[in-house]
Amino acid sequence: MAYTWEPKWEVFEVDVEGIKFRTCRDKITGLIACPICIHAASKCLGEKAPSTYTYENSFFYTIEDLLKHMKGYHLLGLKKRVTKLVEKLREEE
């Protein structure tokens, strides 16, 4: 039984109903990584990792599950931040 998992990442392109992006997929397990949570640009797309990035581990078996995660987790958080910013700007006026 293994206590660790060392993924062998490959570039994986998602193209579903007009949504297109690249992320990482493990060659062995087929798990698809959330490109935002693991910072796919630095894990498998060849870019440098930001020094202040907080990594999370979010992996999915299907593209549909990945998209649900991104819509529910990342877009909801962005919507909350935009709402707070709008409220702050209104207060300053």
C-alpha positions as CSV (number, residue, x, y, z in Angstrom):
1,M,0.0,0.0,0.0
2,A,1.4,3.4,-1.0
3,Y,1.3,6.3,1.4
4,T,2.2,8.9,-1.2
5,W,1.2,9.6,-4.8
6,E,3.6,11.1,-7.3
7,P,1.5,12.2,-10.3
8,K,2.9,11.9,-13.8
9,W,1.3,15.0,-15.3
10,E,0.5,15.5,-18.9
11,V,-1.2,18.5,-20.6
12,F,-5.0,18.0,-20.9
13,E,-7.2,20.2,-23.0
14,V,-10.8,20.8,-22.1
15,D,-13.2,21.9,-24.8
16,V,-16.8,21.6,-23.7
17,E,-19.6,23.8,-25.1
18,G,-17.4,26.8,-25.8
19,I,-15.4,26.4,-22.6
20,K,-11.7,25.9,-23.5
21,F,-8.7,25.7,-21.2
22,R,-5.7,23.5,-20.5
23,T,-4.9,21.7,-17.3
24,C,-3.1,18.7,-16.0
25,R,-4.1,15.0,-16.0
26,D,-2.2,12.2,-14.4
27,K,-1.1,9.6,-17.0
28,I,-1.5,6.7,-14.6
29,T,-4.8,7.3,-12.8
30,G,-6.5,9.6,-15.3
31,L,-7.3,12.1,-12.6
32,I,-7.9,15.6,-13.9
33,A,-6.6,18.5,-11.8
34,C,-8.3,21.8,-11.2
35,P,-6.1,24.3,-13.0
36,I,-6.7,27.0,-10.4
37,C,-6.2,24.9,-7.3
38,I,-2.9,23.3,-8.3
39,H,-1.8,26.2,-10.6
40,A,-1.6,24.1,-13.7
41,A,0.6,26.7,-15.5
42,S,3.5,25.8,-13.2
43,K,2.7,22.1,-12.7
44,C,2.5,20.9,-16.3
45,L,2.4,23.8,-18.7
46,G,6.0,25.0,-18.2
47,E,5.5,28.4,-16.5
48,K,7.1,29.5,-13.3
49,A,5.2,29.1,-10.0
50,P,4.2,32.3,-8.2
51,S,6.0,32.6,-4.8
52,T,2.8,33.4,-2.9
53,Y,0.4,30.9,-4.4
54,T,-1.6,28.7,-2.0
55,Y,-1.9,25.2,-3.6
56,E,-4.9,23.0,-3.0
57,N,-5.4,19.5,-4.2
58,S,-8.6,19.1,-6.2
59,F,-8.7,16.2,-8.6
60,F,-11.6,14.8,-10.7
61,Y,-12.4,11.7,-12.7
62,T,-14.7,13.5,-15.2
63,I,-14.6,16.9,-17.0
64,E,-18.2,17.5,-15.8
65,D,-17.2,17.2,-12.2
66,L,-14.2,19.5,-12.8
67,L,-16.5,22.1,-14.4
68,K,-19.0,21.8,-11.5
69,H,-16.2,22.4,-9.0
70,M,-14.9,25.4,-11.0
71,K,-18.3,27.0,-11.3
72,G,-19.4,26.3,-7.7
73,Y,-16.1,27.0,-5.9
74,H,-14.1,29.5,-7.9
75,L,-16.8,31.5,-9.6
76,L,-18.9,31.8,-6.4
77,G,-15.8,33.1,-4.6
78,L,-15.1,35.6,-7.4
79,K,-18.8,36.7,-7.3
80,K,-18.5,37.4,-3.5
81,R,-15.3,39.4,-4.0
82,V,-16.9,41.5,-6.8
83,T,-20.0,42.2,-4.6
84,K,-17.8,43.4,-1.8
85,L,-15.8,45.6,-4.1
86,V,-19.0,47.1,-5.5
87,E,-20.3,47.8,-2.0
88,K,-17.0,49.4,-1.0
89,L,-17.0,51.6,-4.1
90,R,-20.6,52.7,-3.4
91,E,-19.6,53.7,0.1
92,E,-16.7,55.8,-1.1
93,E,-19.0,57.8,-3.5
